[in-house]
Amino acid sequence: MSKPLHVLLLNGSPRANGNTSIALKELENIFHTQGVETETVLLGNQDIRGCIACYSCKKNGKCIFDDIVNELAPKFEASDGLVIASPVYFASANATLIACLDRLFYSTSFDKTMKVGASVVCARRGGCSAAFDELNKFFTVSNMPVVSSQYWNSVHGRDMGEAVMDEEGLQTMRTLANNMTFLMKSIALGKEAYGLPEKEPTIHMNFVR
């Protein structure tokens, strides 16, 4: 591989040093020992509005709201992998994060095929699997392989710092980072040898007649 692998990590928590951050730092430590470059962006405390379906991005190549979403677009394009992490609110991800992801994925036209994706969720008790499924859908609609671990990618904690006591959750994060590194390296080698998978022209349909 000619250049180091790079992972963009998006922290959907409003807390810079909360439990979601603890989970991401566990991933970052593994990535760095494997020679993978990382950049983490805190999103949950930012003012990010949702998509208004104006389709300006299809004309201008970027979202009409010139905020962090447009700043993330080139970082996402240059990355080999994307980690999306969120605390769980009412069995779903942080709404600010979802607003960002809706616009980021829709407004970027570059090919995301074989960029590797992983989602991470953090909850006091329940709702992790619902939020985990919600975040993974951004990858599976974009031809992005989704990384698994030894358990669903979650850590638990309520008060700030409690996630450090979730030994199984932190081990799940370490396994996730190792699996993600292996998959990114394997895809990089595969792209050099075989290129990307062939694609048919996209077919769009609706069921209103």
N, C-alpha and C positions, 0 to 999 in steps of 0.2 A: 504494500500500500504506500502510495507516494506521500500522503499527508496524514497527520494524526486524526483520529476520529473525534467528532465533536458532538456533545449532547447539550441541548437547550432544555432547561428545567423551569417550569412555570409554577410558582407557588401561589395558589388561589386563596391563601389565608390572609386576613387583614393583619395578622401578627407576624412581625419579622422573625421572632424567636420562639414561636409557638410549637405545638406538637407536630404540625405538618412540616415545619422546618427541621425538626429532629429527624423525621423520616428521610427527608431529602439529603441531609448531611450524611446519613448512613450510606446512601447511594453514592454521593460525591466522593466519599473516602475510597470506596471500591473502584470507582471510575479512575481516580487519580493514580491508584496503585497499578492499574492496568494501562496507564498511558493515555487515557481518554480525557480530552479537554472538556470543560464544562462551563456553562454560564447559567446562573440562576437569577430569575427576575421575579420580584414580589409584585403580585397583581391585585390581591384582595383588598388593599387599602387605597386603590386608585379609583378615580372617577371615570368609569367606562360605561357608556350607554349601549343599549342593544341595537341590533340591526333594524332598519326601517324599510327594508326591501325596496330601496330606490334604484338599485341596479347601476348606480354610478360607477361602481368598481369595475363593471364589465366594459365601460367606456374609457375610464381613466387609469385602470390598472392598480388602483388602490382605493381604500375606503374613503368615503366622503368626509368622515369625521377623522381629522388628522390628529390622532392621539397615539397612545402606546401601541395600538394594533398595527399601525403602519410602521412603527419602529421595530416591531417584532417580525414583520414579514420577511425582510432580508436575512434576519438571524435564523428563522425557521428554514428558509430556502437553503442556507449554507450548512445546516446541521445534518448529521447522519441519524440522529435520534431525538425524540421529543418525549419528555416526561411531564405529565400534567398531574399536579397534586392539589388536593382540596380537603378542607374540613367538611364534615357532613352536617348540613342544616336541613332538618325535616326530611331526612332520607334522600337528600339530593345535594349536589355540589353547590358551592357558593355562587349566587346569582351573578356577581360581578365577573367571576371567572367564566361562566357560561356565556355571558354577553361578549366577552373578549374572544372566546373560541368560536362562537357563531360567526363573528365578523372576520376573524383571522382566517379560518378555513374557507369561508365563502369568497372573500375578496382576493385571495391569492390564487393565481392561475397556474403557477408552476407545478410540474409533475411531482407528486408526493410518493409515487410508487417506490416501494421498498425502503422508504425512510422508516425507521423502527420506532414504535410508539409504546409507551407504558403509562398507566395511570396508577395513582396512589391516593388513598383516602384515609382520613383520620376521624374517628368518632369516639364519643364517650362510651357508647354501648352498641346501639343498633343503627341500621341504615347504610352500613358500608357497602353491602353488595349492590344495593340499588344505585348508589352514587358511582360505584365502580363501573357498573353496566352503562350508566349515562355517559361517562367520560370515554369509555372504549368505543362508543359509536362514532366519535370523530375520526378515529383511526380506520375503522372497518368500512367507512364510506369513501376512504381515500387511498385504497390500495396499500395501506401501511400494515406490515406485520405487527401483531400485538404480542408483547413479551409476557410470559407467565413466570410464576415463582413456585415455591413449595406450598403456598397457601394463597388465598386471594390477597391482593396487594394492599394490606391495611395495617394500620397501627391504632392503638387505643390509648386514650387519655382525655381527661376533662380539663383540669387545671393546667396552666402552662408548665411544661417540663415533665408531666406525668408519663409521657410516652417513653422516656428512658427506662421505665420499669417494665415495659412490654418487651420482654426478651425474645419471645417468639416473633412478634411483629418486626423487631429490628433485624432478626435473622432473615425474615422474609424479604426485607429490603436489601440485605447483602446478597442473597441468592438472586434476587431480581436484577441487581446491577451486574453480577457476574454473567447471568444468562443474556442480558441485553448486550453486554460487551462481546460475548461469543457470537451472538446473532449478527451484530453490526460488522464484525470482522469477517464472518462467513459470507455475508451479502456483498461486502466490498470485494472479496476475492471472486465471488461468483459474477459480479458485474464486469470485472476485468476479463474473465474468461468467456462469459456468455452474453454479456449485456443484460438489459432489462427484458422482462417477458413481453411477448408480442401483444398488441392490443387491437381490438376491433374498434371501428367508429362507435362512439357512444350513442345509444338509443335512449331517448327520453319519451316517456308515455305518461298519460294520466287516464283516469277512468271516467271522465266526464264526456259524454257523447251528445 
